[in-house]
Amino acid sequence: MPSSTRCRTTGLTTEQQVWLTEQATCSVPSSQENPSGPSSPHGSYNGYVENPRDVSDTTDQNFRRMHYEAHNFTLSIFWSPFLVRSEDGRLPGLSWSGLWNLYLDEADPAWTSQLGGFDFLIISGGNWFTRPSVFYEKHRIVGSNYYLLRNIKVLNLEYANWKAFRAAFDAINKAGRAGRFRGDVFLRTLSPSHFENGQWDSGGDCVRKWPFRRNETRMMPMEEKLYKQQLVEFRRAKAEAKKRKKGVRFRLLEATAAMLLRPDGHPSRYGHWQDQNVVLRNDCVHWCLPGPVDMWNDIFLQMLKDPYA
């Protein structure tokens, strides 16, 4: 488990650490698997008990393959924050740090090319679409999510989220029709952020020490739109897959409502390596380990045990 996710080693009080780990006492009982998406799943799927053997064919830490010999189980992680093909962005006459080119109708081959080797696929995403991006479809610029140049249409990030999830699910169903993938696909729903008194780039922080009660908070409007769009595309893909008697099966790992109530589970200013002397923006997107994110594993394992869950 990376030291940067162990909030107990980077500044949280003992009382907070105890609360973060108490959720392990809940009543949910504790093959090959392939989580694909942004960085949040990395923390969740690093939480296994057995020490795995690294069988990765690359030194890139964003693409790992770990084998759990006692269970004959292989876990692979593919870094694909937008789910579609992406690259560092460049526009003539524009200097913009951190710009991305997103090809919204092309699922990322970094993970789609590997589908045939797995029984389970976990898809997640959403938070990265806030990055300044230029959108491409059919290899032509169709817009961007910021006003970059006068001749480029401004499209909001919800557009990119919608198109990316459609492309990803269509690629999975295409692999199913071709017989390259006949496993279960889990959509792990959007993981909400908990910035207060500002956004991620304007001093926002998450300093709460206890969970919300159910009626004490609600999702940010933008995140709610992303969440609902993902559900629409999930249901569309599931209906398409059901037309075939054998092949891909889509299943919903609903985490959003529960995670919305846990503003206390983020690293905040403690999301860094223990010996790292740096000043970083407060992290209210990723999650501490141990912490509320461990619930994802509990739910996932229960769904594996019960094919009708």
N, C-alpha and C positions, 0 to 999 in steps of 0.2 A: 504494500500500500504506500503510495507516495507520501513523503513527509508533508508536502504542501497541502494535503487534504486532511491531515490529522490535526484538527483545531485544538486538541488537547495539548499539542506540543508547541503551538504557536500563539498562545495567549488567552484562551478562554478559561474562565474560572472553573473550579472543581464542581460547583453547583450546576453550572451550565452543561458541563460534560456529562454529569449524571443524568440530567434530563434528556440530553440528546440520545443517550443509549437506552433509556427506559422503554422506548417503543419496541425493543426486541422482545418484550414479554407479551406482546399481543397474541391473539389466539389463532392467527393464520399459520398453519403448519409450514414448517420450513421445507448422450446424443450430441449433438453438435449444435452450436449456437453462434449467431453472427449479428452483433449489434452494429448498426450503421447509423451515423448521424454526427451531431456535435459532441462537445466534450463532456456534458453531464453524464452520459452513460458510462464513461470511463470509470468514474468513481463508484457507481453502483455495481458494476460487474467485476471490480477488483476486490470485492468483499467476500470472496470464497474462503473456506477453511483450509483446504489442502494447498500446499505449495506446488504450483504447476511447473512444467518444464517448458521453457521457451523454445518453440519450434518455428519461429518466424523466419521468413526468407529475406528479410530486410532489416537494416539497423534503424530504420525510421520508427520512432516511438509512437507515431500516429497510426501505424499499421502493425498490430501485434497478433500473434497466433500462439496460444498457450494450451498445452495438453495436460489434462488431469488423468494421470495413468491409473489411479485406483478406480476410476469410474469410466475409463475409456471415453473421455469427453473432451472435445476440442472447442475452445472459445476463441473467436477472432474478432478483432475490433478494427473497423475501417473508418478513418477520419474523412468525413464527407459532410461538412457543416451545412451545405445548401442542398444536399442530396442530388443536385444536378451538376453537370460539368462546370467548373469554375477555374479562373486563372487571375493573376494579378492584372488589374485594369490599367489601360493606357488610352488617353485620348489626345489627339493632336491639339496643341495650343492650351492644354490644361495640365496643371500640376496639382495633384490631389493625393495626399498621402492616404494609404489604406484603401484605395479604390479596387473594386472587383468587377470582373466581367462574368456574368452569369448567363449560361445557355439554357434557358428555361424549358426547352423542349427536348433536352438531351440528358437523360439520367446519367449520373456519374459512373463511368466504366470502372472506377477504382473498386466499386462494390458489385455492380451488376455483372461484371465479368467473372465473379467468383461464386455466383449463386448456386451453381451445380454441385458444389461440394458441401452443402449444408442442409440440415433438416429444419432449422428454425432461423428466422430472420427477424430482428427487432429494429424497427424504424422509429426515429424521433427527430425533431428539429423545430425550428421556429425563431429562436433568439438571434441567430446570425443575420437574419434578413434586415436588421437595422443598419448593417454596414452600408456605406456609400457604394452603390453598384450601378453598372450599366447592364441593361437587359437585352439579350439577343434571342430571336426566334428565327428559325430557318436561316441562320448565319447573318442576319441583318439586325441592326439596332432598332429596337421597338420603343425604348424609353429608359428611364432611370428613376431611382427613388429620391433623388435630390436634384435641385436645379443646377445642372452642370454647365450646359451650353445652350444657347438660345434655340438651336434647331433640334434639340432632343426633348421629346415629350416626357413630362413628369408622371410617373406611375407610382402608386404607393407600394409599400412593402407587402401589403396584403395580396397584391397582384402577384408578386414574386412567390410568396408562400403558396398560394393557390396553384400556380402553374408548376412549381417544383414538385409538390406532392402528387399532382396529377401525372407528371412525367415519371416519377418514381414508381407509383402504383401501376401505371401502364406498362412499364418495363418489366415489372414482376409478373404481371398477367401474361405478357408476351413470352416470357421465359417459361411460364406454365403451359401455354399452348404448344410451345416447341418441345416440351418434355424435358427441358433443362433444369427445372426446379419444380418439385412437387411437395414442398414443405409447408409449414405454418408461418404466416407473417403476422407479427404483433406490432400494432401501432401503440407505442408508449406516448400517451397524450402530453400536451404542452406542459413544461415545468415553469410555473410562474416565477417572476422575479419579485423582490420585495424592497425596492428602493423607496425611501421616505426622505422628505425635505430636499428633493432634488433628484435628477436622473443620474445615470452612471457616469456621465461626463460633466456634471455640474454639482458635485459634492454630495450626491445622494448616499445614504447609508442604511444599514439594517442592524440596529442595535438592540432590538427587542430580545428579551431573555426568555419569553414564554410564548406558547402558541396562541393564536387567535381562537376565540369562540366562533361558532359557525355564523353568527349574525353580526360579527364585528368587522368584517372586511368583504370586499368583492374584487373581482379581477379588474385590472386596468382595461379600458375599452379596446385598446389596440390588441392586447394579448387575448382578450375574449374573441375578437374577430378571427385571429389566427387559429385559435383552438376550434372554433366552429367550422372554419374552412377545412381544417384537417379532418374533422368528423364527416363532413359532406363528401370529401374525396375518398375517405375510407369506405363509406357506405356504397359509393358508386363502384369502387374497385371490388368490393365484396360481392355486390350483385352481379358484376361481370364474371367473377370467378365461379359463382354458383351455377352458371349456365352449363358448366362442364361437371360431370359427375366425379371425375378424378382430377386432381391437380392441386392448385394453390388454395389454401384456406386462410382467410383473413380473420384475425381475432383482436379484440380491443383490450389493451392494458390501460385502464383508466386511472391515471395518477393525479390529474389536475386538481380536482376538488380537495383531496387530502393535502397536497403540497401547498395549496393556497393558504392553508391554516398554519403553516410552519415558517414564519418570518425569522424564527430563532435558529434555524438550521444552516445558515449561510456563513462562509468564512469571514465576511466583512473585511476588515483591515488585516486579518490574520491569514489570508489566503496566499501564503508565500512559503518558500523553503525556510526551514528553521534558522539557517545561518546566513540568510540572504538579507543584506542591509540595503534595502531599497524602499522607495516611496511609491506605492501603487494605488490605483483607484480602488475604492471599496467594492468588494465582490459580493453582490447580492443576487447572483445568478446561479453559481455553482453551489455545491453542498458539502458539508463536513462529513467525514467518516471517522468513527461511527456517527450515525445520525438518521434523520427522517428518510433519507434516500435509500436506506437499507430495506424499507418497505417494498420497493420495486422488486427486489429479489424474492421477497416472501410471496408476493402476488404472482410473480412469474412462475416460481416453482410450483405453486398450487395449481396454476393453469396447466402446467405440464402434466401434473398428476391426474387432473380431471379434464379430459378432452372436450367436455361440454361446458366448462366454466367460461 
